[in-house]
Amino acid sequence: MREAVARPAWAEVDLDAVRHNAQVLAQAAHPAELCAVVKANGYGLGAEAVAGAALAGGATRLAVALVDEGVALREAGVEGPILLLSEPPPEAMADAVAHHLTPTLYTAAGVDAAAAAVGHRRPIDVELKVDTGMHRVGAALDHAVAVAESIHGAPGLRLAGLWTHLAVADEPANPYTAMQLERFEQARDRLARAGIVPDHVHAANSAGAVAHPAARYDMVRCGIALYGYDPSPALAGVVDLRPALTLRARVSHVKELDAGERMSYGLRYAAPERTVIATVPLGYADGVPRRLFDVGVPVLVGGGRRPIAGAVTMDQLLVDCGPGADVAVGDDVVLIGRQGTEAITADEWAAALGTINYEVLCGIGPRVPRVYVGEDAAAAGSVPAEVRQGVL
């Protein structure tokens, strides 16, 4: 099988930043445990590497969305509790049990499937999710006790956790969070009166962990903050987070164009004067939105902010580097991250595109190589020699 040829474009992941963020979040939440949410391939940064750095920084548990995500972590040698954040479909329950994952349950069918998958094996831990107002998944408040009792009565299952998810924790003044926590307390009380007391309870996502102390309970589940981004502008700077991702490439082609020359699909950008245009080998197939040109988000070249010149195409984009710019093939280009004294963040992309930083990070495509730097990079795959030598 032919080995892949490295692209002159990559996502650089600072595992020291991930470790730092885990330490800060663990300290902020103490004495609650920190659960590192590494679903969606670690929000696009690489689940296995991020999990290792997060655990080294103080996380005691991990969480994923899919059974396959948990299995991949186990196959990579990751140990410790891994929570499945949604109830697995019946056909995936056997894999969840075989790989010692902790299923979240909230339906009678899910409880039956989990019990059947365990069979005569040693009982497994499961958790019950209560829908307190997000209305996505979870047992309704009136049904939570019945589901808990069915778990309690299943010989192969042990109810280890009770949890819920907050819908607007990133809006600190919104009273809906307090209402959700009140409903959650009602669920806890009803279970206690039924003689069911789980080992631990949790409600806080990243926003809940930093903005709602009452939501911390025994554990907080942090995703976006682990990767160095605030859950919302309203929570900017509440904790000392370091962005872990830099999206970069090297200039692949340089040309000079006269004033008035138009470029890229649709010819929507005209050179305002004779200028140097650089081609960068990243496009919308890599998670660089086609609209980035329309909303005016620049890139960093030579330590300065330079405009994207025309529509981003599938594999490449053009940059107007300015008249007489000293730009050459192989020069570094930063799309997200810092170069010199300038920085472009996922937040800047999100604000311009009308979305959130989560989507920006998760949108970076799988064909973009992930390159790991920092003390934990040796275990994850450090910077290739080609990057250090300027080939990439």
N, C-alpha and C positions, 0 to 999 in steps of 0.2 A: 504494500500500500504506500502510495506517495505521501511524504510528509508535507504538511502545510508550509507554504512560504510566508514568512513573517510580513505583515503589512507595516508600512510607515505611519501607522496610526494605532493608538492604544489607550486604554483606560488605566491610569496609574493609581493604585490603591495603597494608601498609607496605613499600614496595620498598626503603627504606633498611635495614630490618631484614633483608630477604633478602640484600642486598649485604653487610651486616655479617656475617651468618651464613656466607656464602660465604668471606669474608676469613678468618674465624676457622678454618673447616674447612680451607681451603687452607694456612694457616700450620701447623695441627696435623699435617697429612698430609705436609708438605714433607719430601723433594723429590718425593714422589708427586704426580701431577696430581689435580685435583678434577673429577669428572664430576657434573654436577647432574642429578638424576633429576626430570624434569618430566612424568612420565606422569600419567594420570588428570587431565588439565587442571591440571597443577601442583598435585596433591593438593587440587584444588578451588579454588585461589587464582588460576588463570589462567596457562596454560603460557607464552604468548608474553611476558607482562609479567615473569613470574618468571625465564624464561630470560635475558632481557636484563639483569635486575638481578644474576643469578648470574654471568653472564659478566663483567659490570662488576666484580664482587667477586673475580674470580680463577679462576672455573671455566674450564676450557679445552675441555670437551666436555659434551655433553648426552646424556641417555638417555630413551627412551620405551618403552612396551610395544607399541604398535600402529603399523603402517605409516601409518594415517590420522593419527595423532598427529604423526608425523614430517613428513608431507606438509603438515599445517597450519602447522607451524613454518617450513618452507621457503617456503610461500606468504605467510607474514607477513614474509619477508625475513631470517629467522634463518640465519646461515651457520655454518660450522665443522662438526666431526664430530658426527653424531647416531647413537647406537648403539640398535639395536632389541634389547630385552632377551629376546625370545623369537623362535624361528624363524618367519618369516612363512609363512602358507599359500601353496601354489604360485601361486594366482590373484592374490596380492598382491605377488609378488616383482617383477613388472615395474615397478610403481609405486615400490617400494623402490629399485630400480636407477635409474630415471629421475630420482628426486629426491635421488640421492647419499646415501642412508642406508646405514648399515653393518649388514647383517644378522648376527644371531647364528645359527649353524648347529650342528646336532648329530645330524642323521640323513642317511642316504644320499639319501633323497628330497629333503631340503632342499638338499643340495649340488647335485643334478641340476637342481632348479628354479632355483636361483640362477645356475648356469652357463648354462642355457638363456635366462634373462632377459637376461643380459649379451650373449650372442651374439657378434657381432664388434666390440662396443664396446670401449673401453678397459677393462682389468681393474679390478675394484672390490675394496676391502678388505672382508673378512668376519672374524668372530671365532668361535671355537669355545668352547662352554660345556661344562664337564665336571661331571657330577653326582657330587659328593663326599659326599653324604649328605642333601641336602634332599629328594631323590626327587620333584621336581616336574617339571622338564625338564632336559635335558642329556645328553650322551653318557656312558654308563657307563665307568668307568675302563678296563675291558678292551677297549672299542670306540673309545676316544678316538684312538688312533694311526691306526686304519683310517679314521676320519672325517677326521682331519688330512691323511692321505696323499691321500685323494680330493680334498680342497680343494687341496692342493699340486699335484695333477696336472691340475686343471681350468685351461685356459688363460685363462679370464676371471676367476679368483678369486685373491686374495692373502690368505694367513692373517696378519692383522695383530695379532690379539689372542687370548689364551687366558684364560678366566676361570671362576670358580665363584661360588656363592652360599652364605652362611653361615646356618645354621638357628637357632642359639641364641647369636649374638654378643652379644645384649642381656642374656645371663646370664654376666657376666664369669668366674665360677668354674666354669662348666660345661666339662668336659674335651672335650666333643664338638667344639668349635671347633678345638682342637689336632689332633684326629684328622682333621677335614676338611682342615686345612692340610697335614697329612702326606700324605693322599691326593692333594691337589693337587700337592705336590712330586713325588710318584711319577709323575703325569701329565706334568709338565714334563720329568722325567728321561727318561721313555719317548719323548717327542717328540724330545728332544735326541739320544738315541741313534739315532733314525730320521733325524737330520739336519734336523729341523724346529724352528726357534727363532723364535717370534712376536716382533713388535716390542715388545709390552708384555703384561704379565699383571696381573690384578686379582682380588681376592676380597672386599674390605671394603665392606659397606654402612655406614650411619651408625654403627651400634654397633661394627662392626669398625674403622672409622676412628678412633674415640675410645678404644676399650678394648683393641684388639689390634694393637699396632704391627707384629707379624710379618705381619699380613694386609694391610698397606698396599701392598706391592709397588710397582708403577709408577703405580697410580691407585687412587683410592677413589671409590665411587659413593654419593653422599649424597642422601637423599630427605628423611625426616622432620626431620632436623637442619637442613636448609636452610630449613625453614619455621619454625624457632625452637623445636622441641620435642625433648626428650631421647628416645632410642629406647626407654628403659624407666626405671622409678623407680630401678633399681640404678645408672643412669648419670647421675642428676640432678646438674647442676652441674659435670660434668667439663669442659665447655667453655662459654664465655660466649655463650649463644644468646638471641636476642630473638624472642618470638612475633610473627609477621607479620600475623596475622589478628585483626580485631575484628568480631564479628557483632552488628549493632545495628539498632534500629528506632526509630520514634517512636510514642508513645501515640496511638491512633486514636480512643479513646472513654473517657470516665470516668463512673462512677456511684457512688452510695453505697448500700450494702445493709445491712439490719438484721441483728443477730445471729441466727444460725440459718438465714439464707437460703442455699440451696444453688445450685451453679452448674456449668456445663459438662456435657458428656455424662455420663450416669450419675449426676449430682448427687452426686458423691463428695466434694466439698469444701463444708463449711459454714462460713460466716463466724463466727469465735469471738466477735465483738462487732461493733457497728456500725462499718463500715470502708469505705474507698475502694478500689474495684476499677478497675483500668486494663486496657483491651483493647490487645493488641499484635499487629500484623498479620504474624505469622510462625507457621507451623505445621509439622506433620510432612511436608507436601509440600515444604517448604523444607529439610528435614534436621534439624528440631527434634523429637527422638523423642517419641512420645506418652507414653512411660514416664517422661519427665523429671519429671513431677509425682509419680509413684509413688516415685521414688528420692530425692526431696527436693532436687533441684538448683534453686537460686534464680536470679533475674536481678538486675541492678543498676538501680535507679531512684533518682534523687536522691542518688547516692553511697552508697546502702545496699543490702544484700542483702534482697530481698523474695521471699516464696514464690510459686510458681506455684499458682494457685487452680483446681484441677481438671484434668481430662485435657486435654492439648494437642490441639487439633483440627487439621483439615487446613490451614487458612489463618490461624488465630488462636490466641492463648492469653490467659489472664486472669492478672492479678497482684494479689495482696492487698497494697496499699500501706500499710495500717494506718489506725487511727482518725484522722480529721481531716488526713490527709496532703495536703500542698500539691502536687498533681499535676494537670497540665493536658494537654489534647490538644496534641501536638507535642513533649512532653518526651522527652528521650533515654532509651532503654532499651538496656542492653548485656547480651547473652546470653553471649558469649565475649569477654573482653578486660578492659580496665581502665576504671574510672570513679572519679575522685577517688583515694582511698587503697585502694579495694577492687578486687579482680580475681577473675574466674572464668576458668578455663583449660579447654582441651580435655582436659587431664589430669583435671580434676575431673569433667567429664562422663564420661570413659572409666571412671574408678574407680567411679563410682556406677552406671553402666550395665553394668559387667562386660565392657568391651571395651577397645580401645586408641585412643590419640589419632589414629592414622592414619585409622581409620574415621570418627571424628568430623569431621575436616577434609574427607575425601573425600565425606562424606554431605551436605554443604551443597548444596542443589539448584540446578539451572541457572536457575531463575526468580528467584533472588536476585541482584540486580545486584552486580557486582564494581566497587568504586571504588578507584582507586589513589592513594596519597599518597607523598610523598618526592621526592628529587631525580630519580629515574628515572621519575616519574609522567607527565612531559610526553609521553614517547614511548608510554606505555601508556594514557593517558586520565586526567587529573587529576580532582580532586573537582569535580563539577558545581556550578554556582552554586546550584542548588536545595538541595543539601546544606548549603552554607555559610550560606544564608539561612534554613535551618530548614524549608524546604518538604518536604524528604524526611524 
